[in-house]
Amino acid sequence: MKTNIYAITDSHQESRNLSKLLSGVYNFEKDSKSPFLLLDSGDLFKGIYDKELSVNAYLKIKELLPQAQIFITLGNNDFGFKKSDFDYLKQTVEKFKNAGINVICANLIDNKTNRHADWVLEYKIIELNGQKFLITGFCLNNSCAKKFSCDLSLPEDCFKKLIESIKEKYDKIIVLNHHWYTYSKNLKDFATDNGIKIDLIIGGHEHSPISPDYENNIFYPLSFARTLYKMTIGEKVENIEEISLDKLNFIEPFERPILDYEKKTGLREPITKRVLNLTKCYSDPCPLGTFISDNMRKLGKTDIAFHSTGYTMYPLRLADSDVITKYDLGKVICATTTIETINITVAQLKKVFENAVLNRTLKDRGNARFVQCSRNVTITDSCDYENNTCEIIQIAINGENLLDSERNPIEPNRVFTCTIDPYIGSGEQGFEVLKNLPKTKVLQNGKEVQINELLKNALKSAAQNFDGNSEYPSAKFIDLIE
């Protein structure tokens, strides 16, 4: 007998979308008593709506459809940035456990014991419709987990040890992998090379559309809960369908809490007119990133500015609407961290950009070290795609080259002022050169400037001072191919 599977990922507190997807699952399964699988590949948190709405949506689907066998893995953003975030995650896992919802992450290590963290499952074997499924999950390593005495081991090593340790018989292996597609493919290949058959991988972490890999049964639903995958598994995975949000209908138990929250918070109310076309790229300069850095530079009154590319999650395209609502702004950026200024030498600046382009050859897949710069910065680099290396050839500020023909600083100790975000300022994402530099918080009207408020005010100012040109320039990264 075949088992129905539904897969979601990276809902990021887009509770309206998640609740509508779960409404769809309810409508598909309400007339059946057969057990089915509902899989989520992580990043339930970090977003706009209240966390409780997403948590309660999963509790509601389990209440309405007790036959739902729900498995969720952790995403890098689920750990949060503050201890209160981490505590909330652990409380949610316990709440889910009590409701019969499984949270799995096989590679989560408790650094205090150097063993698997006991508050999540490594795996679970469950029998459904005459087949036994081994279900496990993995999350990419990230600095947030380390703040809370956790680490995330390499999935390949962890997976092999896990499979070798399991004595109970099972028929199929399903993996929830919160990582880029290339890493899911690597895990699949690693398993195959070691004589292990992974029957299905549901991926997460990718915010760009990933084409279904039917050959390897690797599927990535669209991020922000914009689609779900529906399929069946028996002897093989088949009847695969990706269903978009607009093809599904809300049911009242899921929609009512969303409507109440939106009314209470004014989430859908306009903030300002939409006049700029601020498109977004994760690993390349983009109008949205440059716009933010330009305004950081303006408020910080510095020579240049740059910030981690990971702060923004969604574009502000001109074609999407005539206005920008609180919801639109929250989709773009939800961080409330405050910006700061530093003094940085040319020699140190070169190290910053060397780190930013370390994974430049992965720009089509995701380079988390990348920084979005103010428009007066131009970087020229040389990429060797065969060996996955990249070198800085030139750094120019306001058109002035700072490196000589040998790629060395002309004046190594020359100092520039710079506005940055505190995440990379603390040395995260490999920016060790910034860690110990003295920082000064940027103040406006006596208050520290939050990066999300900076963007909101800059968008209002852009609408008030609009000159008729909607296209915003980007900083320049010029790639020379070896």
C-alpha positions, 0 to 999 in steps of 0.5 A: 500500500502506498503512503501519501507524503506532503513536504514543506520548508523554510516557512520563516514565520510566514504563518499565513502561507504555512496555515494555508498549506496545512489547510490544503493538506487537511482538505486532501486527507480529511476523508481518509483514515490512513496515516500519511507523512507531513515533512518540514525541512526547517527554518520554521522561525525568523520572520514576520508573524508571531512564532506562536501562529506557526507553532499552533498551526502544526498543533492544529493539523495534528489535532484535526488529523491525528493520523498525520505523522509529522517530522520537522528538522531544524534549520539554521535560523531556528536557533535564533540569535538570543538565548530567549530564541533558543529557549523558545525553540527547546520549549517548542520541541517539547510542546511538539513532542507532547503532541506527537510531532517529531523534531529530528536533527541527527547531527546536532551535538551538545558541546557540553557532553560531546554527544547528540543533543538529547532534546531532539531525535536522531532518527525514528523508524515508523511503520505506515501502510505496511512499510517501515520508514527510517526518517532522519534530518540534518542541518548545516553548521552555523554560528548561532548554534555555537552560541548555545553550546551546540555544534552541527557535525558533518552530515556524511560522517554522521549519516554513515555512523547512524546507519551502521548503528541501527539494528532494527529492520526498515524498508525506506530511508527519508532524509530532511536536509536543511542545506543547499541542493549541492550538499543534498546531492553530495549526501545522496552520492556519499550514501550510494558510494557506501551502499546505502540507498536514500529513497527520498530527500526533502531539502531546505535552506534554498531561497531560490527555486530549485528544480526537482531532481527526479533521478535522485528523488531530491525535492525542494519546496519553495521557501516561505511556504509558497509551495508544497510537494505532494507525492506517494511512496510505495515501491518507489516515489511517484505521483510527484506534484508541486502545488502552489499556495494559490491552488489551495483553500483556507479552512476557518480553524487555520485562517481565523488566527491569521486574520485576527493577528493581521487586524491587531498588528496592522500588518497589511497597512501601507507604510509608503509608496513603492517607487524603487525597483530593489531586486535582490541577489544573495551572493552578488551585488544587488540594488536592495543590498546597495540601497541599505549600505548607502543609507548605512553610510549616510547615517554613519557619516563614513567613507563606505559601508557594507553588511552581511548579505544574509540580513535580507530575505526578499526583494522589493520589486516595483512590479509587485505593488504600488505600496510597501506595507509593514508585511512587505518590509518584514519579508525583506528584513526582520533583524533589529540589530543596530549598526556601528562604525569602525576605522579600517586600514586598506590592509584590513579592508583587503582581508575583508574582501578576501573573505567575502569572495572566498566562496565566490565561485559558488555565487549561483548556489550561495555564498554566505560570506558575501557582503553588500557594499555601498555603491562607491565600492568596486571590487575586481577579483579573479576566479578559478572555477576549476579549483574553486578559488578567488583572489582580490585584484583591485579595490576601488573607493570612489574610483580610486584604486587602493592596490598596486599591480602586484595586488598589494595595498599602495598605502597599507595603513591608510584608514577609511571610516566604515559603517557595518552590521554587528554580526560580521563586526563580531567576527562571524562568517569568517570576518575575524579581521573585524572582531577586535576593531573598536566600534561606535554605535550609530546614533540618530536623535540619541538612539541607536539605529536598528537596521530594519528601521533604517530601511523603513525610513530610507524607503519613506525618504525615497518616496518623498524625494523620488526623481522619476528614476526607479532603477537603483544602482548596485555596487560592482564586483567585477569577476575576471575568469582564469 
